[in-house]
């Protein structure tokens, strides 16, 4: 009897990890309940939550072509009435100040069922060229910026991993 109770308690505890989450959020590989976002994690990548500017950093294995590919999520300060356009404009203003900023593409995107914006660019703030792609999402007055980064030579090879994170990104449930 005691063994059955322990097994039942373990089963409830495992199921409880997703308690209160929408199904499409509970199915993600990484969930940040406090900041209310979730996404899938590429196979073989590590996850590190931080107390700094980025809420989380996902890192892939280092390679000569890509460096250490990564995806991080930064939370914009909450503000009533914040729109996606506000967040994108603020983000673009900051990006344009980066050394050797070069816009590669931008346009509408989707994060779950939410309207989003995507910006791809290169810059050299680390002393060498880095290619990045950002996904901007606003929901409930909170802005989320997911940024994927790798060395330009290896960026294309890492795009399936970056796309996995961006396609699966859910925020503000």
C-alpha positions as CSV (number, residue, x, y, z in Angstrom):
1,X,0.0,0.0,0.0
2,X,2.8,2.4,1.0
3,X,4.6,1.8,-2.4
4,X,1.4,2.5,-4.3
5,X,0.9,5.7,-2.5
6,X,4.5,6.8,-3.2
7,X,4.1,5.9,-6.9
8,X,0.8,7.8,-7.0
9,X,2.4,10.8,-5.3
10,X,5.3,10.8,-7.8
11,X,2.8,10.6,-10.7
12,X,0.9,13.6,-9.4
13,X,4.1,15.5,-8.8
14,X,5.2,14.9,-12.4
15,X,1.8,15.9,-13.7
16,X,1.8,18.9,-11.5
17,X,4.7,20.4,-13.4
18,X,2.2,21.4,-16.1
19,X,-0.7,22.2,-13.8
20,X,-2.3,25.5,-14.7
21,X,-0.5,25.9,-18.0
22,X,-2.3,26.0,-21.4
23,X,-1.6,22.8,-23.4
24,X,0.6,24.5,-26.0
25,X,2.8,25.9,-23.2
26,X,3.0,22.8,-21.1
27,X,4.3,20.9,-24.2
28,X,7.3,23.1,-24.6
29,X,10.8,21.9,-23.5
30,X,11.5,25.0,-21.3
31,X,8.9,26.9,-19.3
32,X,9.6,30.1,-17.4
33,X,6.5,30.5,-15.2
34,X,7.7,33.7,-13.5
35,X,8.3,35.6,-16.8
36,X,5.4,33.7,-18.5
37,X,7.2,32.4,-21.6
38,X,8.1,29.0,-23.0
39,X,9.9,27.4,-25.9
40,X,11.4,24.2,-27.1
41,X,15.1,23.5,-26.7
42,X,17.2,22.0,-29.5
43,X,18.5,18.6,-28.8
44,X,22.0,18.7,-27.2
45,X,21.6,22.4,-26.1
46,X,22.0,23.6,-22.5
47,X,19.6,25.9,-20.6
48,X,20.8,28.5,-18.1
49,X,18.4,30.8,-16.3
50,X,20.0,34.1,-15.3
51,X,19.3,37.0,-13.0
52,X,20.8,39.4,-15.5
53,X,19.4,41.1,-18.6
54,X,18.4,37.8,-20.2
55,X,15.9,35.6,-18.4
56,X,17.4,32.5,-20.0
57,X,20.2,31.6,-22.3
58,X,20.1,28.4,-24.5
59,X,23.5,27.4,-25.8
60,X,24.4,24.9,-28.5
61,X,27.7,23.0,-28.8
62,X,30.6,25.1,-29.9
63,X,31.8,24.7,-33.5
64,X,34.5,26.4,-35.6
65,X,31.9,27.7,-38.1
66,X,29.2,28.9,-35.7
67,X,31.1,29.7,-32.5
68,X,28.8,28.9,-29.6
69,X,25.3,29.3,-31.1
70,X,22.8,30.6,-28.6
71,X,19.3,31.9,-28.1
72,X,18.4,34.3,-25.2
73,X,15.2,35.9,-24.1
74,X,15.2,39.4,-22.7
75,X,12.1,41.0,-21.1
76,X,11.3,44.6,-21.9
77,X,10.1,46.6,-18.9
78,X,6.3,46.3,-18.6
79,X,4.3,49.3,-19.7
80,X,0.6,49.7,-20.0
81,X,-0.3,50.2,-23.6
82,X,3.0,48.9,-25.0
83,X,2.5,47.8,-28.6
84,X,4.6,45.5,-30.8
85,X,5.4,48.6,-32.9
86,X,6.7,50.4,-29.8
87,X,9.0,47.5,-28.9
88,X,10.3,47.0,-32.5
89,X,11.0,50.8,-32.8
90,X,12.9,50.8,-29.5
91,X,14.8,47.6,-30.5
92,X,15.7,49.0,-33.9
93,X,17.0,52.2,-32.4
94,X,19.3,50.3,-30.1
95,X,20.4,47.9,-32.9
96,X,21.3,50.8,-35.3
97,X,23.8,52.0,-32.7
98,X,25.8,48.8,-32.7
99,X,29.2,48.8,-34.5
100,X,28.9,48.0,-38.2
101,X,25.2,47.3,-37.9
102,X,23.9,45.8,-41.2
103,X,20.2,45.0,-41.5
104,X,19.7,41.7,-43.5
105,X,15.9,41.4,-43.3
106,X,12.8,42.2,-41.3
107,X,9.1,41.5,-41.4
108,X,6.0,40.1,-39.7
109,X,6.3,36.8,-37.9
110,X,4.2,34.7,-35.5
111,X,4.9,33.3,-32.1
112,X,2.3,30.8,-31.2
113,X,-0.9,32.6,-32.2
114,X,0.5,36.0,-31.4
115,X,1.6,38.6,-33.9
116,X,5.4,39.1,-33.8
117,X,8.2,40.8,-35.7
118,X,11.5,39.4,-36.9
119,X,14.7,41.2,-37.6
120,X,18.0,39.6,-38.9
121,X,21.2,41.6,-38.9
122,X,25.0,41.5,-38.4
123,X,27.1,43.6,-36.1
124,X,30.6,43.6,-34.6
125,X,30.2,44.6,-30.9
126,X,32.3,41.6,-29.8
127,X,35.2,42.6,-32.1
128,X,34.2,40.1,-34.8
129,X,31.1,39.8,-37.0
130,X,28.1,38.1,-35.4
131,X,24.8,37.3,-37.2
132,X,21.7,37.6,-35.2
133,X,18.0,37.1,-35.6
134,X,15.4,38.5,-33.2
135,X,11.8,37.8,-32.5
136,X,9.8,40.6,-30.9
137,X,6.5,39.7,-29.1
138,X,4.2,41.9,-26.9
139,X,1.4,40.6,-24.8
140,X,-0.3,42.0,-21.7
141,X,1.9,45.1,-21.7
142,X,5.1,43.0,-21.5
143,X,7.6,42.8,-24.3
144,X,9.8,39.7,-25.1
145,X,12.8,39.7,-27.4
146,X,14.2,36.3,-28.3
147,X,17.7,36.6,-29.9
148,X,19.5,33.9,-31.8
149,X,23.2,34.4,-32.5
150,X,26.1,32.7,-34.2
151,X,29.1,33.5,-36.3
152,X,28.1,34.3,-39.9
153,X,29.8,31.3,-41.4
154,X,27.8,28.9,-39.3
155,X,24.5,30.7,-38.9
156,X,22.8,28.9,-41.8
157,X,23.7,25.5,-40.3
158,X,22.2,26.6,-36.9
159,X,19.0,28.0,-38.4
160,X,16.9,24.9,-37.9
161,X,17.8,25.1,-34.1
162,X,17.0,28.8,-34.0
163,X,13.7,28.3,-35.9
164,X,12.7,25.5,-33.5
165,X,13.0,28.0,-30.6
166,X,11.2,30.8,-32.4
167,X,8.4,28.7,-33.9
168,X,7.7,27.2,-30.4
169,X,7.9,30.5,-28.5
170,X,4.8,31.1,-26.4
171,X,4.4,34.2,-24.1
172,X,1.9,35.8,-21.8
173,X,-0.5,33.0,-21.1
